[in-house]
Amino acid sequence: MNEIESKIENVLVELRKNSKKRKFDQTIDLIINLQKFDVKKNSMNIIVSLPHKVKEKKVCGFFEVKSDKVDTVTKSEFARYSKKNELKKLEKKYDFFIAEASLMPAVATSFGRALGPSGKMPSPQLGILSNSDSKLIESVIEKINNSIKIRTKEPSIKVPIGKESMKDKDVVENIVYVYNNVLKNLPRNKENIRNIEIKFTMTKPIKIKFD
């Protein structure tokens, strides 16, 4: 175990020791605080596949016909979401949206004003399918369930990285994997990271400073 992994594991041990037992499985959040980083000039919008799944995502598909593999909004139903409140409800209900490539212009027109700002528009990285074949949908959903989106809206990145019920070893691997991926996408590498923090849903964050 290297120094970074050792520091993270020590923090997880401390968080578990100081956290009261809750009636739910607390989420473990990773917070990466940035410095010397201009959000407008160097915005980050990446999808990272984690070594260990955190949770099942709620996924919705935009397809020509209904799918029995995923909740579906068919093209004929797009008009239902012309009202702002219906659009907002749909955006809040799901973590990820996927779509058939042929429908993307219509999806952008009908849903872009809600899904664009929240970063939930189907993307070429993970969400635009050549067709609505069941096996293809299953494959994409499996990838989505192992992935997290990282976007920089401010000089701080916060992502769910694990669950209290997970083994520390698996949480550490997830954290290190995300940290390294963020590092690769920063213009000045380690210089852009002030520190990282780890917390459970109901605890205060604990800081880790890497040399």
C-alpha positions in Angstrom: 0.0 0.0 0.0 1.5 3.4 -1.0 1.3 6.6 1.1 -1.8 8.0 -0.6 -3.7 4.7 0.0 -2.5 4.5 3.6 -3.7 8.1 4.3 -7.1 7.4 2.8 -7.6 4.1 4.7 -6.7 5.9 8.0 -9.4 8.5 7.3 -12.0 5.8 6.6 -11.1 4.1 9.9 -11.5 7.4 11.7 -14.8 8.2 10.0 -16.2 4.7 10.9 -15.1 5.2 14.5 -16.7 8.6 14.8 -20.0 7.9 12.9 -23.1 6.7 14.8 -24.8 3.7 13.3 -27.6 4.9 11.1 -30.8 3.2 9.8 -29.5 3.6 6.2 -26.4 2.8 4.3 -24.5 6.1 4.3 -22.9 7.3 1.1 -19.1 8.1 1.2 -18.3 11.3 -0.7 -15.0 12.4 -2.1 -14.4 16.1 -2.3 -11.4 17.4 -4.3 -10.7 21.0 -3.6 -8.9 22.8 -6.4 -6.5 25.8 -6.5 -5.1 28.0 -9.3 -7.9 26.7 -11.4 -10.1 28.8 -13.6 -13.5 27.0 -13.9 -14.4 28.9 -17.1 -11.1 28.4 -18.9 -10.5 24.8 -17.8 -13.9 23.3 -17.3 -13.8 19.5 -16.8 -16.6 17.2 -17.9 -15.6 13.6 -17.8 -17.1 10.2 -17.1 -15.0 7.7 -15.0 -15.7 4.0 -14.8 -15.1 2.9 -11.2 -13.4 -0.4 -10.2 -16.3 -1.0 -7.7 -19.9 -0.1 -8.2 -21.4 2.4 -5.8 -25.1 2.1 -6.6 -27.7 1.2 -9.2 -28.4 4.4 -11.3 -31.9 5.4 -12.4 -31.7 5.5 -16.2 -34.2 6.7 -18.8 -34.1 6.1 -22.5 -35.3 8.1 -25.5 -36.3 5.5 -28.1 -38.7 5.1 -31.0 -40.5 2.2 -29.2 -40.8 1.1 -25.5 -38.0 -1.0 -24.1 -38.5 -3.7 -21.4 -34.9 -3.0 -20.2 -35.2 0.6 -19.2 -37.8 3.3 -18.5 -38.6 4.8 -21.9 -39.9 8.1 -23.3 -40.9 7.4 -26.9 -40.7 10.0 -29.6 -44.5 10.2 -29.7 -44.5 11.2 -26.0 -42.0 14.0 -26.3 -44.8 16.6 -26.6 -45.9 15.7 -23.0 -42.8 17.4 -21.7 -43.3 20.8 -23.3 -44.3 22.2 -19.9 -41.4 23.4 -17.7 -42.6 21.6 -14.6 -43.0 18.2 -16.4 -39.6 18.6 -17.8 -38.1 19.4 -14.4 -39.8 16.4 -12.8 -38.3 14.1 -15.5 -34.8 15.6 -15.1 -34.9 15.1 -11.3 -36.2 11.5 -11.4 -33.3 10.0 -13.3 -29.5 10.0 -12.9 -28.7 9.2 -16.6 -30.4 9.5 -19.9 -29.6 7.5 -23.0 -31.0 7.8 -26.5 -31.0 6.4 -30.1 -28.6 8.4 -32.2 -31.3 9.1 -34.8 -33.5 10.9 -32.1 -30.7 13.1 -30.7 -31.8 16.3 -32.7 -35.4 15.9 -31.4 -34.1 15.1 -27.8 -31.9 18.2 -27.9 -34.9 20.4 -29.0 -37.4 18.9 -26.5 -35.2 18.2 -23.5 -32.0 20.2 -23.9 -33.0 23.2 -21.8 -33.5 20.9 -18.7 -30.9 18.2 -19.3 -28.1 20.5 -20.7 -27.5 22.6 -17.6 -27.7 19.6 -15.3 -25.2 17.7 -17.4 -27.6 14.8 -18.1 -27.9 15.1 -21.9 -27.1 11.7 -23.5 -23.5 11.9 -24.6 -21.2 10.1 -27.1 -19.1 9.1 -24.1 -21.9 7.0 -22.5 -25.4 7.3 -23.7 -26.0 7.6 -27.5 -26.8 4.2 -29.0 -26.9 3.2 -32.6 -30.2 1.4 -32.0 -32.5 0.1 -29.2 -31.3 -3.5 -29.2 -31.9 -5.1 -25.8 -28.4 -6.4 -25.4 -26.9 -3.0 -26.3 -29.1 -1.3 -23.8 -28.1 -3.8 -21.1 -24.4 -3.3 -21.9 -24.7 0.5 -21.6 -26.7 0.4 -18.4 -24.0 -1.9 -16.9 -21.3 0.6 -17.8 -23.5 3.5 -16.4 -23.9 1.7 -13.1 -20.1 1.6 -12.7 -19.6 5.2 -13.8 -19.6 8.6 -12.3 -19.8 12.0 -13.9 -17.2 14.6 -12.9 -18.0 18.3 -13.8 -16.3 21.4 -12.5 -18.9 24.1 -11.8 -16.8 25.5 -9.0 -13.2 25.0 -7.8 -14.4 21.9 -5.9 -15.4 18.5 -7.1 -17.8 16.4 -5.0 -18.7 12.8 -6.1 -20.2 9.7 -4.3 -17.4 7.3 -4.2 -18.8 4.4 -2.1 -21.2 3.1 0.6 -20.6 2.6 4.3 -21.3 -1.1 3.7 -18.4 -1.5 1.2 -15.0 -2.8 2.2 -12.4 -0.1 2.9 -10.1 -1.7 0.3 -12.7 -1.2 -2.4 -13.5 2.4 -1.3 -9.8 3.2 -1.3 -9.4 1.8 -4.9 -12.4 3.9 -6.1 -10.9 7.1 -4.5 -7.4 6.6 -5.9 -8.9 5.8 -9.4 -11.0 9.0 -9.4 -8.1 11.1 -8.0 -5.7 9.9 -10.7 -8.3 10.6 -13.5 -8.9 14.1 -12.2 -5.2 14.7 -11.9 -4.7 13.7 -15.6 -7.4 16.2 -16.7 -6.0 19.2 -14.7 -3.9 21.7 -16.6 -1.2 21.9 -13.8 -1.6 18.4 -12.4 -0.9 18.2 -8.6 -0.4 22.0 -8.4 -4.2 22.4 -9.0 -5.1 20.3 -6.0 -5.3 22.0 -2.6 -6.4 18.9 -0.7 -9.1 16.2 -0.7 -11.8 15.5 1.8 -13.7 12.4 2.6 -17.0 12.2 4.5 -20.0 10.0 5.2 -23.5 11.4 4.6 -23.9 12.3 8.3 -20.3 13.2 9.2 -18.1 16.3 8.8 -15.4 15.9 6.2 -11.9 15.0 7.1 -9.1 16.6 5.0 -6.1 14.8 3.5 -3.2 16.8 2.1 -0.9 15.0 -0.3 2.7 16.2 -0.5 
